[in-house]
Amino acid sequence: MSLRTLGRLLLLLALAAGIYWLYPRLPLGSLWRHGSDAYKLQLVKQATPAIVYEVPERGWLEFPLDPGTAQIRIISSATVHDLAPIKRAMLADPAKRWTYALQIEVFDRDGRVLLAQPWHMRTNLSLFKDAQGREYTPAFYLSNDRVPLLSTIVRLNFAGLPPPKRLRLRLLRKDADIRDVVARVYLPEKIQAHKIGYLWQRLSEKTRTALAAGNVYPSELLTEEEKRALMLNSWQPIGPKDRHGEMRRWDYYMLRDNEGEMIDSPIPSAGLRLAAGRSGMVPLPEEGGRLRLHFEPGIVPVQGDIRLMWYGNTAFQRRQVRLHFDGHPLDHRLDLGGGLLEILADTNLSARLYLIDGKGGETEITPAPQYLRTYRTDPTHPIEYGILHVAATPTPIKVDLRYLTPPEESGAERSPLIDYALLDRAGKVLKQGSIAISKPDSHYNSVVNDYTGARLSDPSTYYFLLPASVARLRLRGAAEDAPVLVAVSSRPLDLPHRYRAPEDQFDFDAQGKRVSAWFPLKPENHVQWLADNGSVLLTVQPRPPEDKPELLSGRYAWEDFHPLGAWKGRLLLTPQEPGTPFRSEALPASYQEIVANRDTAVTLPSYEGLRSLSPRLLWVRPQEAPASFSLFVDGRLHQQGRLAGRHGEMQLLPLSVGLHRLRLVGEAGGKFFLNHLEPRSPVYVQRLANQLENTLDFVVGRTTSCAETLSVSLFQPSERRARSRLRVEVRGPAPASLAPLPAWVFRLREFDVRPDSRDAVTVFSVQEALTDAGQSFYLPFPAGAPRGQYRITIRLQSGPGGHVLLSRLTPGVKPTQRLLHENDVVTYENSQD
């Protein structure tokens, strides 16, 4: 082999060795390995390169630090596989963000921990386009299968602490769309003071302009002191240790002069955000009115159906409207009474609502979001609340528990557990146990800026009555893969629950004026929970009342309660609640007006199998002197008699069931009412009310664990209409101590009752006595409230008072036994529905 040939061979070997060394460091290496495009190669000329290192999920990415280091700058970036699905996700939800968490630990030269905590990062995509319409990111890799999201910066300051010697990073978690997370670390650049002058002059014009961008004056007008400050704020990168040769790194490029146009994310329309499985609730004013509903499509217009559900003041006031949405803006007008409007859609929409006044003007009534802060707990993150007591009395505690179901567990039902412990002041556990949570996905509440797609459950609510010996409540999620969201609130035991009737029944009218029943508590170390990303903010909405099919079909039992001891009672003829279904059991107490001296077609429905009935006639007359009357049935005289007094009642002769034509001949100006008629609006109900002068005591038996509600109606004198204040005390079975309770019954309530402005109601047996139409308020007994006898005391604190009705409506029909007599034939029935 000649020397020339040997020389050429050595030259080729040297060239191969150089390529081997440069290959992973040259942009061309990335281009060959993963494929790229010429456009990225053009952008390289305008970019500043950097080397980034993958943060491992197992093991650590470790950086040695220079002696005397006082500040550290950590820049991390999430990488995704492909740009297209990220763009689609942001188009579908402009608020979409991707999250990951890093464990950052710093040690001094003796190995002592200076910092060890997780940092939770949130990022999104930044996209630009050039003059030719080509899209690009402001930072990029050459390989097409790596797309960086926006970087996040953590800056650590160790001034006043021992100098740090070692920094290490680990990836704790990342969203499924994230391929990996890379990081680079910078330390302040050490520049000797006497070199600053000429080093400034050696900087390029672009670099000096960039450094001076935050100053009022351009770079050429900066003072020497300002130049010094800018130069001393320079940072230099440092490299990690690579003990086993397993560290992965990439060339990362950042554009210096980005002259492209930023591609903004689409902004969704203002208003209530609706989607499949996500309802919108709109409180309506008490008087209701004419509404205009305006619907806008989501970012991607899709056809679908809209359903409007109106919930009125009572269980019998309901209305449903269906609309078709063709993907274009839609306006719809309708008239509704007060209450709640639920809007459901099977596609992404936004809705805004306007109340139209008598002159055609509009007032927007789209509700503003309401927020609730919760805290995430799991086996490694227990949460504790300090319990305060008033004068050593027990303290009621309310605990709302929710959980998140990951999107990949579609249709899965979870029943996570949460452990609780009650501790005294010394930290001793007085009682501990577990609570099971099982609720469906919520259609009304959601996580604010949720970037994971997880489904939020409805709340499971439990209560504690904690004696003065309990100083802290500790809650801990029992499963690592099923964290629980916790919200805790409290109230003094002897604080009355104040309620304005009817204003507080309507969320629209109660805004800013309703007194809270429960007051939220912050956990211990509240600020640290926020810093550790342990708090989850929710948007919450009022929930519609739960409809019971038995009520809507008329299958319920109605009870009126009367007080203990001596009490005064008066018969009232009260308007029936709108929408009340027909019930044959209510026929004896249901009356309809019969206009005097005019033919009226009526139907007497069969009642308990009887073929004939004896209706009762009520009258209200302007004169005291007796007057005669005649009743004609189907053109024939049926009965004659005399009416005594301004008002009264009598039983008529039997009438056969079925259709009849009645004509009551009597004095003009009087009003006459007949019962046992097939209902036509309006219907009046005769009820025996209790006169409230000071205090009334009732006893009500609770025999079920299901939810029940007692209704209290106050009828105030017409001539003395003013607000009345009532104090209601409920005494019954004592709740268990040191144990979670499924329900809470307020033992002390105060009601500020507004008189009803509707037509007056006649008080029978009292000359010229009239009341208002009655104002109702409620005493709920939630599901799980103890069974037993409850003593309910209603006390008039101020105002005119009047007459009180305490009632209970129970869904379903109980077994009954009836003894029927007809035409000397006795029939025994035993029925059960």
C-alpha positions in Angstrom: 0.0 0.0 0.0 1.4 3.3 -1.0 1.8 6.2 1.3 -0.7 8.2 -0.8 -3.3 5.4 -0.4 -2.6 5.2 3.3 -3.0 8.9 3.6 -6.4 8.9 1.8 -7.6 6.0 4.1 -6.6 7.9 7.2 -8.4 11.0 5.9 -11.6 9.0 5.3 -11.4 7.5 8.8 -11.0 11.0 10.3 -13.9 12.3 8.2 -16.1 9.3 9.4 -15.2 9.9 13.0 -16.0 13.6 12.6 -19.4 12.8 11.1 -20.1 10.3 13.9 -19.3 13.0 16.4 -21.3 15.7 14.7 -24.3 13.6 13.6 -26.4 13.9 16.7 -25.4 17.6 17.1 -26.2 18.8 13.6 -29.8 19.8 12.5 -29.3 17.5 9.6 -29.2 14.6 12.0 -32.7 15.3 13.2 -33.8 15.8 9.6 -32.5 12.4 8.5 -33.7 10.5 11.5 -37.3 11.6 11.7 -38.0 13.5 8.5 -38.7 17.3 8.3 -39.4 19.9 5.7 -37.5 22.6 3.9 -39.5 25.3 5.6 -38.1 24.4 9.0 -34.6 24.5 7.6 -35.2 28.0 6.4 -36.4 29.0 9.9 -33.2 27.7 11.5 -31.4 30.8 10.1 -33.8 33.0 12.2 -33.6 30.9 15.3 -31.5 30.6 18.4 -30.6 27.0 19.1 -30.6 25.4 22.5 -30.1 21.8 23.9 -33.0 20.5 25.9 -33.1 17.3 28.1 -35.9 14.9 28.7 -37.2 14.9 32.2 -37.6 11.2 33.2 -40.6 9.7 35.0 -38.3 7.2 36.6 -34.9 8.4 37.9 -33.8 12.0 37.9 -32.4 14.6 35.6 -29.7 16.1 37.8 -27.7 19.3 37.4 -24.6 20.3 39.4 -24.6 23.9 40.5 -21.7 26.3 40.7 -20.5 27.5 44.1 -22.3 30.6 45.2 -25.3 30.1 43.0 -28.2 32.2 44.4 -30.7 31.9 41.6 -31.8 29.1 39.3 -34.0 29.4 36.2 -35.8 26.2 35.0 -37.5 26.3 31.6 -39.6 23.3 30.7 -41.7 22.5 27.7 -44.2 19.7 26.9 -43.9 18.0 23.6 -46.7 16.4 21.6 -46.6 14.0 18.7 -48.6 15.8 16.1 -49.9 19.3 15.6 -53.2 18.3 14.0 -55.1 16.8 17.0 -53.9 19.6 19.2 -55.4 22.2 16.8 -58.7 20.2 16.7 -58.8 20.1 20.5 -58.3 23.9 20.7 -60.9 24.5 18.0 -63.4 22.5 19.9 -62.6 24.1 23.2 -60.6 27.4 23.0 -59.9 27.2 26.8 -58.2 23.8 26.4 -54.9 23.5 28.3 -52.5 20.7 28.8 -51.0 20.0 32.2 -48.0 18.2 33.6 -46.2 18.2 37.0 -42.5 18.3 37.9 -40.9 17.4 41.2 -38.1 19.9 41.8 -35.5 19.2 44.5 -32.5 21.3 45.5 -29.7 20.2 47.9 -26.8 22.0 49.5 -23.2 20.7 49.6 -23.9 18.6 52.7 -26.9 16.9 51.1 -29.5 18.8 53.1 -32.8 19.5 51.3 -33.3 23.2 50.5 -36.4 22.6 48.3 -38.5 19.6 47.5 -42.0 20.1 46.1 -44.1 19.5 43.1 -44.7 22.2 40.5 -47.9 21.9 38.4 -47.6 23.4 34.9 -50.3 24.4 32.5 -49.6 25.2 28.8 -51.2 25.5 25.4 -50.2 25.9 21.8 -49.0 29.1 20.2 -49.4 29.2 16.4 -48.4 31.8 13.8 -48.6 32.1 10.0 -46.4 33.9 7.6 -47.2 36.1 4.6 -47.7 32.9 2.5 -50.2 31.4 5.0 -47.8 28.8 6.2 -48.3 27.8 9.9 -45.5 27.4 12.4 -44.7 27.5 16.1 -42.3 30.1 17.6 -40.2 27.2 18.9 -39.6 24.0 17.0 -37.7 20.8 16.5 -36.5 19.8 13.1 -38.2 16.4 13.3 -41.9 16.4 12.4 -43.0 14.0 15.2 -42.0 16.5 17.9 -44.1 19.7 18.4 -43.3 21.8 21.5 -46.1 23.6 23.4 -45.4 26.9 25.1 -42.6 26.8 27.7 -43.1 27.5 31.4 -40.5 29.2 33.6 -39.7 28.5 37.3 -37.3 30.9 38.9 -35.8 30.0 42.3 -34.1 32.4 44.6 -31.9 31.1 47.4 -30.7 34.4 48.8 -30.2 34.1 52.6 -30.1 30.3 52.4 -27.1 27.9 52.2 -25.7 27.9 48.7 -27.3 25.1 46.6 -25.1 22.5 45.2 -27.3 20.1 43.3 -30.7 20.3 41.4 -32.7 17.4 40.2 -36.0 17.1 38.3 -38.5 14.3 37.8 -41.8 14.1 35.8 -44.6 13.3 38.2 -47.5 13.2 35.7 -48.6 14.4 32.3 -51.7 14.5 30.2 -52.2 11.7 27.8 -51.7 13.9 24.7 -48.2 14.9 25.9 -45.3 12.8 24.5 -42.6 13.9 26.9 -41.4 16.9 28.9 -38.0 18.5 28.3 -36.2 21.1 30.4 -33.1 23.3 30.3 -31.5 25.1 33.3 -29.9 28.5 33.5 -27.7 30.2 36.1 -26.9 33.9 36.2 -23.9 34.7 33.9 -20.9 35.9 35.9 -19.5 39.0 34.3 -16.6 41.0 35.8 -17.5 44.6 36.3 -14.6 46.0 34.3 -15.5 43.9 31.2 -19.1 45.2 31.0 -18.2 48.2 28.8 -16.5 46.4 26.0 -18.8 43.3 26.2 -21.7 45.6 25.6 -20.0 47.0 22.5 -19.4 43.4 21.2 -23.1 42.6 21.3 -24.9 42.7 18.0 -27.4 45.5 17.4 -30.3 43.1 17.5 -29.1 41.7 20.9 -28.7 45.2 22.4 -32.2 46.2 21.1 -33.7 43.0 22.6 -32.1 43.6 26.0 -33.3 47.2 26.0 -36.9 46.3 25.0 -38.2 46.9 28.5 -36.7 50.3 28.9 -38.2 53.7 28.0 -35.2 54.7 25.9 -33.6 52.7 23.0 -30.3 51.0 23.5 -28.1 53.8 22.1 -29.5 56.2 24.8 -29.0 54.0 27.8 -26.8 55.1 30.6 -23.8 53.1 31.8 -25.7 52.1 34.9 -28.6 50.8 32.8 -26.3 48.9 30.5 -24.6 47.4 33.6 -28.0 46.2 35.0 -28.9 44.6 31.7 -25.6 42.8 31.4 -25.8 41.5 34.9 -29.2 40.1 34.2 -27.8 37.7 31.6 -28.2 33.9 32.0 -26.1 31.0 30.8 -27.2 27.4 30.3 -25.7 24.5 32.3 -25.6 20.8 31.4 -26.8 17.9 33.5 -24.9 14.9 34.7 -25.1 11.8 32.5 -23.9 9.0 34.7 -25.2 6.0 32.7 -25.4 7.4 29.2 -29.2 7.2 29.3 -30.0 10.9 29.1 -31.9 11.9 26.0 -31.5 15.4 24.5 -32.7 17.3 21.4 -31.8 20.4 19.4 -34.4 23.0 20.1 -34.9 26.2 18.1 -36.5 29.5 19.2 -37.2 32.2 16.6 -35.5 35.5 17.3 -37.4 37.7 15.0 -41.0 36.4 14.7 -42.7 38.6 12.2 -45.6 36.3 11.5 -49.3 36.9 12.4 -50.5 35.1 15.6 -53.4 32.7 15.0 -55.8 33.5 17.8 -58.1 30.8 19.2 -61.7 31.3 18.4 -63.6 33.1 21.1 -66.9 31.4 22.1 -70.1 33.5 22.2 -71.0 35.0 25.6 -73.7 33.5 27.7 -74.5 30.1 29.2 -72.4 27.4 27.8 -74.5 24.3 26.9 -73.5 20.9 25.7 -74.7 17.3 25.8 -74.8 16.4 29.5 -74.4 20.0 30.6 -77.6 22.0 31.4 -78.0 25.7 31.9 -80.2 27.0 34.8 -81.8 30.4 34.6 -83.6 31.9 37.7 -86.7 33.9 36.7 -88.2 36.8 38.6 -91.2 36.1 40.8 -93.7 37.8 38.5 -92.2 36.1 35.4 -92.8 37.8 32.0 -92.1 37.6 28.3 -88.6 36.3 27.5 -86.4 36.4 24.4 -83.9 33.5 24.2 -80.9 33.9 21.9 -78.9 30.9 20.9 -75.5 31.0 19.2 -73.6 27.9 17.8 -70.3 26.7 19.3 -67.0 27.1 17.6 -68.0 24.3 15.2 -71.7 24.8 14.2 -73.7 21.6 14.6 -77.4 21.0 14.3 -79.3 19.6 17.3 -82.3 19.9 19.5 -83.0 22.2 22.4 -85.3 21.5 25.3 -86.7 24.1 27.7 -88.0 22.9 31.1 -89.9 25.5 33.2 -90.3 24.8 36.9 -92.9 27.1 38.6 -93.6 27.9 42.2 -95.3 24.6 43.0 -94.8 21.0 42.2 -97.7 21.2 39.8 -96.4 24.1 37.6 -94.4 22.6 34.8 -94.0 23.4 31.1 -91.8 21.9 28.4 -90.8 23.4 25.0 -88.8 21.8 22.2 -86.8 23.7 19.6 -84.7 22.6 16.6 -81.3 24.3 16.2 -80.0 24.3 12.6 -76.5 25.5 13.4 -77.3 29.2 12.9 -78.2 31.9 15.5 -81.7 31.4 16.8 -84.2 33.7 18.6 -87.3 32.4 20.5 -89.8 34.2 22.6 -92.2 32.8 25.2 -94.1 33.8 28.3 -93.3 32.1 31.6 -94.1 32.6 35.3 -91.6 32.9 38.1 -89.3 30.0 39.0 -86.5 28.3 37.2 -85.8 27.6 33.5 -83.6 24.7 32.6 -82.1 24.7 29.1 -80.8 21.4 27.7 -79.1 20.8 24.3 -77.5 17.9 22.6 -74.8 20.1 20.9 -72.5 22.8 21.9 -74.3 26.1 22.2 -74.4 29.4 24.1 -77.6 31.0 25.3 -78.5 34.5 26.5 -81.8 35.5 27.9 -83.6 38.9 28.0 -86.7 40.0 29.9 -89.1 42.1 27.7 -91.0 44.9 29.4 -94.3 46.4 28.5 -92.7 49.0 26.2 -90.6 46.4 24.3 -87.4 47.2 26.1 -85.1 44.4 27.1 -83.1 43.6 30.2 -80.6 40.8 30.1 -81.1 38.2 32.8 -78.4 35.7 31.8 -77.0 34.5 35.1 -73.4 35.2 36.0 -71.3 32.1 37.0 -71.3 31.1 40.6 -68.1 29.5 42.0 -67.3 27.0 44.7 -63.7 26.2 45.9 -63.0 22.6 46.7 -59.8 20.8 47.8 -58.5 17.5 46.3 -57.6 14.8 48.8 -56.0 11.3 48.4 -54.1 8.9 50.6 -50.9 11.0 50.6 -52.7 14.4 50.9 -55.1 14.5 53.9 -56.9 17.7 54.6 -57.7 19.2 58.0 -60.2 21.8 59.2 -60.1 23.6 62.5 -63.4 23.5 64.4 -64.5 26.5 66.4 -67.2 26.3 69.1 -69.4 29.0 70.5 -69.5 28.9 74.3 -68.6 25.2 74.3 -71.7 24.3 72.4 -71.7 21.6 69.7 -71.0 22.8 66.1 -72.8 21.6 63.0 -70.5 20.8 60.1 -71.6 20.2 56.4 -69.3 18.2 54.1 -69.8 18.1 50.4 -67.9 15.4 48.6 -67.5 15.0 44.8 -65.1 13.0 42.6 -63.8 13.1 39.1 -64.0 10.2 36.7 -61.3 10.2 34.0 -62.6 10.4 30.4 -61.1 7.0 29.5 -63.5 5.4 32.0 -66.5 6.0 29.8 -69.7 4.8 31.5 -67.9 3.5 34.5 -69.5 3.9 37.9 -67.2 4.7 40.8 -67.9 4.5 44.5 -64.8 6.0 46.1 -64.3 6.1 49.8 -63.1 8.9 52.0 -61.7 8.4 55.5 -62.6 10.8 58.3 -61.1 11.3 61.7 -62.3 13.6 64.6 -59.4 14.8 66.8 -59.1 16.7 70.1 -56.8 19.6 70.8 -53.9 17.2 71.6 -54.3 15.4 68.2 -55.9 12.3 69.7 -58.4 10.6 67.5 -61.8 10.5 69.1 -63.6 8.8 66.3 -62.7 7.6 62.8 -64.4 5.8 59.9 -65.1 5.8 56.2 -67.8 7.3 54.0 -68.8 5.8 50.7 -69.6 8.2 47.8 -71.8 7.2 44.9 -73.4 9.8 42.7 -74.1 10.2 39.0 -72.3 12.6 36.8 -73.4 16.2 37.3 -75.4 18.0 34.6 -75.3 21.3 36.4 -71.8 21.8 37.9 -68.4 21.7 36.2 -64.7 22.3 36.8 -63.4 25.7 35.9 -61.0 25.5 33.0 -61.0 21.7 33.0 -58.2 20.6 30.7 -58.6 16.8 31.3 -62.1 16.0 30.2 -62.8 14.3 33.5 -66.5 14.0 34.5 -67.6 15.7 37.8 -70.1 13.9 40.0 -73.0 15.3 41.9 -72.2 16.1 45.5 -72.7 13.6 48.3 -73.5 15.6 51.4 -73.0 14.5 55.0 -73.3 16.3 58.3 -71.6 16.2 61.7 -72.7 17.6 65.0 -69.3 17.9 66.8 -69.1 18.4 70.5 -66.7 20.9 72.1 -64.1 18.2 72.6 -63.5 18.0 68.8 -61.0 20.5 67.7 -60.2 19.3 64.1 -61.8 17.3 61.3 -59.4 15.3 59.1 -60.5 14.0 55.7 -58.5 11.7 53.4 -59.2 10.1 50.1 -58.9 6.4 50.4 -57.7 5.5 46.9 -54.8 7.0 44.9 -56.6 6.7 41.6 -59.9 8.2 43.0 -59.2 11.6 44.6 -62.1 13.3 46.3 -63.0 17.0 46.1 -64.0 18.4 49.5 -65.9 21.5 50.5 -66.7 22.0 54.2 -68.9 24.6 55.8 -70.2 25.3 59.3 -72.8 27.4 61.3 -73.5 28.1 64.9 -75.9 25.7 66.4 -78.3 28.3 67.9 -78.2 30.7 64.9 -81.7 30.8 63.3 -81.9 30.1 59.6 -83.5 33.3 58.3 -85.7 33.2 55.2 -87.8 35.8 53.4 -91.1 34.5 51.9 -91.6 34.5 49.0 -88.5 36.4 47.8 -85.9 33.7 48.8 -87.9 31.1 47.0 -86.8 32.7 43.7 -83.1 32.7 43.0 -83.5 35.7 40.8 -85.0 38.0 43.5 -82.7 36.6 46.2 -79.4 37.5 44.6 -77.3 39.3 47.1 -80.0 39.4 49.8 -80.5 35.8 50.8 -78.8 34.9 54.1 -76.6 31.8 53.8 -77.6 28.8 55.7 -74.0 27.5 55.8 -70.7 29.4 55.9 -67.6 27.9 54.1 -64.5 26.9 56.0 -60.9 27.1 54.7 -58.6 24.2 55.5 -55.5 24.5 57.6 -52.6 25.7 55.4 -55.0 27.1 52.9 -52.4 29.1 51.0 -50.1 26.0 50.7 -53.0 24.0 49.2 -53.4 26.7 46.5 -49.7 26.8 45.8 -49.6 23.0 45.5 -52.4 23.0 43.0 -54.6 21.1 45.5 -57.6 23.3 45.0 -60.2 22.8 42.3 -62.6 25.6 41.5 -66.1 24.6 40.4 -68.9 26.5 38.7 -72.2 25.6 40.4 -75.9 26.3 39.4 -79.2 26.0 41.2 -80.7 22.5 40.8 -84.3 22.1 39.6 -86.7 20.5 42.0 -87.0 16.8 41.8 -90.4 15.8 40.2 -92.3 13.0 41.7 -94.6 11.2 39.2 -97.1 10.4 42.0 -97.7 14.1 42.6 -98.2 15.0 38.9 -100.7 12.1 38.5 -102.6 13.1 41.6 -101.5 10.1 43.6 -100.8 11.7 47.0 -102.2 12.1 50.4 -102.8 15.6 51.9 -102.8 16.2 55.6 -103.6 19.4 57.6 -102.3 19.5 61.1 -104.0 21.3 64.0 -102.3 22.5 67.2 -102.3 21.0 70.7 -104.5 22.4 73.4 -107.2 25.0 73.0 -107.0 26.8 69.7 -109.3 28.9 67.5 -110.1 27.7 64.0 -111.8 29.4 61.0 -112.9 28.0 57.7 -111.3 29.6 54.7 -112.1 29.3 51.0 -108.6 29.5 49.5 -107.6 29.4 45.8 -106.3 26.0 44.6 -102.7 25.9 43.5 -102.4 26.3 39.7 -101.9 23.0 37.9 -103.2 20.8 40.7 -104.3 17.5 39.2 -107.8 16.2 39.7 -108.3 13.9 42.7 -111.6 12.4 43.6 -110.6 12.4 47.2 -110.6 16.2 47.2 -114.1 16.7 45.8 -115.8 17.3 49.1 -113.4 20.2 49.9 -113.2 21.6 46.3 -115.7 24.4 45.4 -116.5 26.2 42.2 -118.5 29.4 41.7 -122.0 29.2 40.4 -123.1 32.5 39.0 -126.6 33.4 40.2 -129.5 33.8 37.8 -127.6 32.1 34.9 -127.6 28.6 33.5 -124.4 26.7 34.3 -123.4 23.3 32.9 -121.8 21.1 35.5 -120.7 17.5 35.9 -121.0 15.6 39.2 -118.3 12.8 38.9 -118.8 9.6 40.8 -117.4 9.7 44.3 -116.5 6.4 46.1 -118.9 4.5 43.9 -122.0 6.5 44.9 -124.7 7.0 42.3 -126.0 10.2 43.9 -124.4 13.0 46.0 -125.5 15.8 48.3 -123.3 18.8 47.4 -122.8 21.7 49.8 -123.6 25.3 49.0 -121.5 28.2 50.3 -122.5 31.8 49.9 -121.1 35.3 50.5 -123.7 38.0 50.4 -123.7 41.8 50.7 -126.7 41.8 53.0 -127.2 40.5 56.5 -131.0 40.0 56.2 -132.2 36.5 55.2 -133.0 36.0 51.5 -134.7 33.2 49.6 -133.2 31.1 46.8 -134.3 28.5 44.3 -132.2 25.8 42.6 -133.3 24.5 39.3 -131.7 21.3 37.9 -132.2 20.5 34.2 -135.0 23.0 34.0 -136.9 21.7 37.0 -137.2 23.1 40.5 -134.9 21.0 42.7 -134.8 22.9 46.0 -135.9 26.1 47.7 -134.8 27.7 50.9 -133.5 30.8 52.7 -130.0 32.1 53.2 -129.2 33.6 56.5 -126.2 35.9 57.2 -123.6 37.4 55.0 -121.9 34.0 54.5 -122.7 30.5 55.4 -123.2 27.0 54.0 -125.9 24.3 53.7 -126.2 20.8 52.4 -128.4 20.4 49.2 -130.7 17.6 48.4 -129.1 14.6 46.6 -128.3 14.9 42.9 -127.5 12.0 40.6 -124.0 11.9 39.2 -123.4 13.0 35.7 -124.0 16.1 33.5 -126.6 18.7 34.7 -127.7 22.2 33.9 -128.0 24.3 37.1 -129.7 27.6 37.7 -129.5 29.3 41.1 -132.0 32.0 41.5 -131.1 34.4 44.3 -130.3 38.0 45.1 -127.9 39.9 42.9 -124.4 40.7 44.2 -124.0 37.5 46.1 -121.4 34.8 45.3 -122.3 31.1 45.5 -120.0 28.0 45.5 -120.8 24.3 45.1 -118.6 21.3 45.8 -118.4 17.8 44.3 -118.2 19.3 40.8 -115.8 18.2 38.0 -113.0 20.8 38.3 -113.0 23.9 36.1 -110.7 26.9 36.7 -110.9 28.5 39.2 -111.2 26.0 42.0 -111.4 26.9 45.7 -110.6 24.7 48.6 -112.3 24.9 52.0 -109.8 24.5 54.8 -109.8 24.8 58.5 -107.1 27.3 59.5 -105.6 27.9 62.9 -105.7 31.5 64.3 -102.2 32.7 65.2 -102.3 35.3 68.0 -99.1 34.3 69.9 -97.9 30.7 69.8 -99.1 27.5 68.3 -97.7 24.0 69.0 -98.1 21.1 66.6 -97.0 17.5 66.8 -96.1 15.8 63.5 -95.1 12.2 63.2 -92.4 11.2 60.7 -92.6 7.5 59.8 -90.4 7.3 56.7 -86.7 8.0 55.9 -87.7 9.6 52.6 -87.7 13.3 52.0 -90.7 15.2 53.3 -91.7 18.8 53.3 -94.2 20.6 55.6 -95.9 23.6 54.1 -96.9 26.6 56.2 -99.3 29.1 54.8 -100.0 32.4 56.5 -103.2 34.3 55.8 -103.0 37.9 57.0 -106.0 40.2 57.6 -106.9 42.2 54.5 -107.2 45.4 56.4 -103.8 45.0 58.1 -101.5 43.8 55.4 -97.9 44.1 56.5 -94.9 41.9 56.8 -95.0 39.4 59.7 -92.1 37.8 61.4 -92.5 34.2 62.6 -90.1 32.1 64.6 -90.4 28.3 64.1 -88.7 25.9 66.4 -88.5 22.2 65.6 -87.8 19.7 68.4 -87.5 16.0 67.8 -85.1 13.0 67.8 -81.6 14.2 68.6 -79.0 13.6 65.9 -76.1 11.2 66.6 -72.9 12.8 67.8 -69.4 11.9 66.4 -70.9 10.2 63.4 -71.7 11.3 59.8 -75.4 12.2 59.3 -77.2 11.8 56.0 -79.4 14.9 56.6 -79.7 18.0 58.7 -82.9 19.5 60.1 -82.7 23.1 61.1 -84.1 23.4 64.6 -84.6 27.1 64.6 -85.9 29.2 61.7 -87.1 32.8 61.3 -89.5 33.7 58.5 -90.1 37.3 57.3 -93.4 36.8 55.4 -94.8 39.3 52.9 -98.6 39.5 52.6 -100.1 38.2 49.3 -101.4 40.9 47.1 -104.0 38.7 45.3 -107.8 38.7 45.9 -109.1 38.5 49.5 -110.3 35.2 51.0 -113.4 35.0 53.1 -113.1 33.9 56.7 -116.4 32.0 57.5 -118.1 32.4 60.8 -116.6 35.9 61.3 -118.7 38.8 60.1 -117.0 40.8 57.3 -113.6 39.2 57.9 -111.3 38.8 54.9 -107.7 37.7 54.6 -105.2 37.8 51.8 -104.8 34.8 49.5 -102.1 33.4 51.7 -98.3 33.2 51.6 -96.5 29.8 51.8 -93.1 28.8 53.2 -91.7 25.4 53.9 -90.1 23.2 56.5 -88.1 20.5 54.7 -87.1 17.2 56.3 -84.4 15.8 53.9 -84.1 12.1 53.1 -82.4 10.4 56.1 -83.8 12.7 58.7 -84.6 10.7 61.9 -88.0 9.2 62.3 -90.2 10.0 65.2 -92.4 12.6 66.7 -91.5 16.3 66.1 -92.9 19.1 68.0 -93.2 22.3 65.9 -93.8 25.6 67.6 -94.8 28.7 65.6 -94.5 32.0 67.4 -95.5 35.4 66.1 -92.7 37.9 66.7 -94.1 40.9 65.0 -96.7 41.9 62.4 -100.4 41.4 62.1 -100.3 37.5 62.2 -103.5 36.0 61.0 -104.4 32.3 60.3 -102.0 29.5 59.8 -102.2 26.2 57.9 -99.6 23.5 58.6 -99.8 20.8 55.9 -98.0 17.8 54.5 -98.2 16.3 51.0 -97.1 12.7 50.8 -96.6 11.1 47.4 -98.3 7.8 46.8 -101.7 6.5 48.1 -102.0 4.6 51.3 -104.2 1.5 51.7 -107.8 2.6 52.6 -110.9 0.9 54.0 -114.3 2.4 53.2 -117.8 1.5 54.4 -120.3 2.7 51.7 -124.0 3.1 52.2 -126.3 3.6 49.2 -130.0 2.8 48.8 -130.0 0.7 51.9 -127.2 -1.5 50.5 -123.9 -1.7 52.4 -120.7 -2.4 50.4 -117.4 -3.1 52.1 -114.2 -2.2 50.2 -110.5 -2.8 50.9 -108.4 -1.1 48.3 -104.7 -0.7 47.9 -102.9 1.2 45.1 
